Amino acid sequence: MTATAVFETWSCSMRLVVDDERAIVPATADLRALLSRVDRTASRFRADSELSLANARAGRPVPVSKLLVDLVGTALEAAAQTGGLVDPTLGATLTGLGYDRDVRSLPSDGPAVAVTPRIGMWRAVGLDRGNGLLTVPPGTALDLGATAKAYVADHAARALSRRYDTAVMVELGGDVAVAGHRPDSWCVQVAEHAGGDGQLLLLRHGGLTTSTTTIRRWRRAGEVMHHVVDPRTGRPADGPWRTVTVAAPRALAANVASTAALVLGAEAEQWLTRRGLAARLIGQDGAVATTPGWPGDTGTEVAA
């Protein structure tokens, strides 16, 4: 019999579902411990995290743990795969836009922002995997929010499934990963935010990610800001799409594609289609578009 645990952390809702109810208590403890470890390692909002210490010493190589090496390496691969559309060197840009602390602690408004884009700075990140050294480019700061959550969802789903010999679904703030053998598909609701209207899908394997500009929002000088930044302008993405959901073999691949699609804007449908990715896109006016492979009916299986 399945069992579910839901809790809040990282300013978003986390959900763990296991097919064997006996595993839910220890698996939830393991997931919480992993999330805590990643937070201590890679949070931009903790002065004592490894990432913050590396950002503070930009321009100099800093010894870091294997976990941070893996997280930064994953972010750099995402940047390369998307031609820099998903760029981990936007930490200083986000701070300049006012996103300098947990979004729940941000003031309702603030002074106007002035941002200078720094295109392609991800190429200047120094990552010595063998020796565990990270060099953040001077004048920048790393932010791993675009990839770390999905990376952890994939890792947790696989690890917990093996550890407890049961099928597992992990959802971390819109990043869904499934692992393990299951006779039936997982039923997942795709929506812009928890409890919102959406579409029920069946997911047998892989990952499913929703990226949206409708949450994690704040204002500066009356202007609405959000956390999905276009590296080409240094400002929040302002294309025709407000939400993109993508299915892929891994949650990480889905997250990278959905984030890149929001930044690309009008070219997103074609970009996703060329890559053979099933996706659902919601326009600023609420209109829905889909790419080939996305099911048209509620309760239909999506090909990840």
C-alpha positions in Angstrom: 0.0 0.0 0.0 1.3 3.4 -0.9 2.2 6.0 1.8 2.8 9.8 1.4 4.8 12.4 3.3 4.5 16.1 2.6 6.5 18.8 4.3 7.8 22.3 3.6 11.5 23.3 3.2 13.5 25.5 0.8 10.4 27.8 0.5 8.4 25.1 -1.3 6.4 21.9 -0.8 8.2 18.6 -0.8 6.4 15.3 -1.3 7.6 11.7 -1.0 5.4 8.7 -2.0 6.5 5.1 -1.6 4.7 1.9 -2.7 5.7 0.1 0.5 4.2 2.0 3.4 6.7 0.4 5.8 9.4 2.5 4.1 7.7 5.9 4.5 9.2 6.9 7.9 12.8 6.0 7.4 12.7 7.2 3.7 11.3 10.5 4.8 14.0 10.9 7.4 16.6 10.1 4.7 15.1 12.7 2.3 15.0 15.4 5.0 18.7 14.7 5.9 19.7 14.9 2.2 17.9 18.2 1.8 19.5 19.6 4.9 22.9 18.5 3.7 22.4 20.2 0.3 21.2 23.4 2.0 24.3 23.5 4.1 26.4 23.0 1.0 24.7 25.0 -1.7 22.3 27.6 -0.3 23.0 31.1 -1.6 21.1 32.4 1.5 23.3 30.9 4.1 26.5 32.8 4.9 28.0 29.5 6.2 27.3 27.4 3.2 30.2 26.2 1.0 28.7 28.0 -2.0 28.5 31.3 -0.1 32.1 30.9 1.1 33.2 30.3 -2.5 31.2 33.3 -3.8 32.8 35.5 -1.1 36.3 34.4 -2.4 35.5 35.0 -6.1 38.6 34.9 -8.2 40.4 32.5 -5.9 40.3 28.6 -5.9 38.4 27.3 -2.9 38.4 23.7 -1.7 34.9 22.3 -1.8 33.1 18.9 -1.1 32.3 16.3 -3.7 28.6 17.2 -3.4 29.3 20.9 -4.4 31.6 19.7 -7.2 28.7 17.6 -8.5 26.1 20.3 -8.2 28.3 23.0 -9.9 29.3 20.5 -12.6 25.7 19.7 -13.2 24.9 23.5 -13.5 27.7 24.1 -15.9 26.6 21.2 -18.1 23.1 22.7 -18.2 24.6 26.0 -19.3 26.5 24.3 -22.1 23.5 22.3 -23.2 21.3 25.4 -23.5 23.9 27.8 -24.9 23.9 29.7 -21.6 20.2 30.2 -21.3 20.4 28.4 -17.9 23.3 30.2 -16.3 24.6 29.5 -12.8 26.5 32.7 -12.5 23.4 34.8 -12.0 23.7 35.0 -8.2 24.8 38.6 -8.1 22.2 39.5 -10.7 19.4 38.0 -8.6 20.7 39.9 -5.6 20.7 43.1 -7.6 17.1 42.4 -8.5 16.3 42.2 -4.8 16.3 38.4 -4.4 18.9 38.5 -1.6 17.2 36.2 0.9 14.5 33.6 1.3 11.6 34.8 -0.9 9.2 34.6 2.1 11.3 37.2 3.9 11.5 39.7 1.0 9.9 43.1 1.6 6.8 43.8 -0.5 8.6 46.5 -2.4 11.9 48.3 -2.6 14.1 50.7 -4.7 14.4 50.5 -8.4 17.0 48.1 -9.8 19.8 48.6 -12.2 21.3 45.5 -13.7 24.2 44.9 -16.2 24.0 41.6 -18.0 27.0 39.4 -17.9 26.6 37.0 -20.9 28.6 33.8 -21.0 30.3 34.1 -17.6 29.5 30.5 -16.8 32.4 29.6 -19.1 34.8 31.4 -16.7 33.9 29.2 -13.7 36.9 27.1 -12.7 36.0 23.6 -11.5 38.8 21.2 -10.8 36.9 18.0 -10.2 39.9 15.9 -9.4 41.2 18.2 -6.7 37.9 19.5 -5.5 38.6 23.2 -6.2 36.0 25.8 -7.3 36.9 29.3 -8.6 34.0 31.7 -9.0 34.6 34.4 -11.7 35.3 37.8 -10.2 32.3 40.1 -10.1 29.8 37.2 -10.1 28.2 34.8 -7.7 26.9 31.3 -8.3 23.2 30.4 -7.8 22.4 26.7 -8.3 18.6 27.1 -7.9 17.9 26.3 -11.5 19.4 22.8 -11.3 20.1 21.6 -7.8 16.5 20.8 -6.8 15.9 18.6 -9.8 19.3 17.0 -9.4 18.4 16.1 -5.8 15.0 14.8 -6.8 16.6 12.3 -9.3 19.2 11.2 -6.8 16.8 10.8 -4.0 14.3 8.8 -6.0 16.9 6.4 -7.2 18.7 6.0 -3.8 15.5 5.5 -1.8 14.1 3.0 -4.3 17.3 0.9 -4.0 17.6 1.3 -0.3 14.1 0.3 0.6 13.3 -1.9 -2.4 10.2 -0.1 -3.4 8.9 2.2 -6.1 9.4 5.9 -5.2 8.1 9.2 -6.4 9.8 12.4 -5.1 8.5 15.9 -5.8 10.6 18.8 -4.8 8.8 22.1 -5.5 7.6 21.1 -8.9 10.5 18.8 -9.9 9.1 15.2 -10.0 11.3 12.1 -10.3 10.2 8.4 -10.1 12.2 5.3 -9.7 11.7 1.6 -9.1 9.4 -1.0 -10.6 5.7 -0.3 -10.4 2.9 -2.2 -12.2 0.9 1.0 -12.6 1.9 4.5 -13.6 2.1 7.3 -11.1 -0.8 9.8 -11.3 0.6 13.4 -11.3 -1.3 16.6 -11.4 0.4 19.3 -13.6 -0.5 22.8 -12.4 1.1 26.2 -12.0 1.0 26.1 -8.3 -0.1 23.7 -5.5 -3.9 23.3 -5.5 -4.3 25.1 -8.8 -6.2 23.9 -11.8 -4.3 21.6 -14.1 -4.1 18.3 -15.9 -3.8 14.8 -14.5 -1.1 12.7 -16.1 0.2 9.2 -15.8 4.0 9.0 -15.4 5.7 5.6 -15.6 9.3 6.6 -15.5 11.7 9.5 -15.8 11.0 13.0 -14.6 8.5 15.9 -14.9 9.2 19.5 -14.1 7.1 22.7 -14.0 8.9 26.0 -14.1 6.8 29.1 -13.6 7.1 32.9 -13.3 3.8 33.0 -11.3 5.5 32.3 -7.9 8.7 33.5 -6.2 7.7 37.1 -7.1 8.4 40.4 -5.5 8.4 44.1 -6.4 11.0 46.8 -6.9 9.8 50.4 -7.5 6.4 48.9 -8.2 7.8 46.6 -10.9 7.0 42.9 -10.6 10.2 40.7 -10.4 10.5 36.9 -10.5 13.3 34.4 -10.2 13.7 33.2 -13.8 16.3 35.6 -15.2 17.3 36.0 -18.9 21.1 36.1 -18.9 21.0 38.1 -22.1 19.3 41.1 -20.4 20.0 40.5 -16.7 16.3 40.9 -16.0 13.4 38.6 -15.3 12.3 36.7 -18.4 9.3 38.5 -20.0 8.4 36.3 -23.0 5.0 35.0 -24.0 5.0 32.0 -21.6 4.4 32.2 -17.8 4.6 28.4 -17.1 6.3 25.5 -18.9 6.1 21.8 -17.9 8.4 19.3 -19.6 8.7 15.5 -19.4 12.1 13.9 -19.8 14.1 10.8 -18.9 15.3 12.7 -15.7 13.9 15.5 -13.7 17.1 17.4 -14.2 16.8 17.3 -18.0 13.1 18.4 -17.7 14.0 21.3 -15.4 16.8 22.5 -17.6 14.4 22.4 -20.6 11.5 24.1 -18.9 13.7 26.9 -17.5 15.4 27.4 -20.9 11.9 27.6 -22.6 10.8 30.4 -20.3 13.9 32.4 -21.2 13.6 31.6 -24.9 10.1 32.9 -25.1 8.6 32.8 -28.6 11.1 30.2 -29.8 10.4 27.8 -27.0 7.8 25.5 -28.8 10.1 25.0 -31.7 13.2 24.5 -29.5 11.4 21.8 -27.4 10.0 20.1 -30.4 13.4 19.8 -32.1 14.7 18.1 -28.9 11.8 15.6 -28.9 10.5 16.9 -25.5 6.8 16.6 -24.6 5.8 19.9 -23.0 2.8 22.0 -21.9 3.2 25.8 -22.1 0.8 28.4 -20.6 0.8 31.8 -22.1 0.6 35.1 -20.2 -3.1 35.2 -21.2 -3.7 31.6 -19.8 -3.8 30.0 -23.3 -2.3 26.5 -23.3 -0.1 25.1 -26.1 1.6 21.7 -26.2 4.4 20.0 -28.2 4.2 16.6 -29.9 4.1 13.8 -27.3 2.1 15.7 -24.7 -1.2 13.9 -24.0 -4.3 15.8 -24.8 -6.6 13.9 -22.4 -6.6 13.9 -18.6 -5.3 10.6 -17.2 -3.2 9.8 -20.3 0.4 8.6 -20.0 3.1 11.1 -20.9 6.2 9.9 -22.6 9.2 11.0 -20.5 
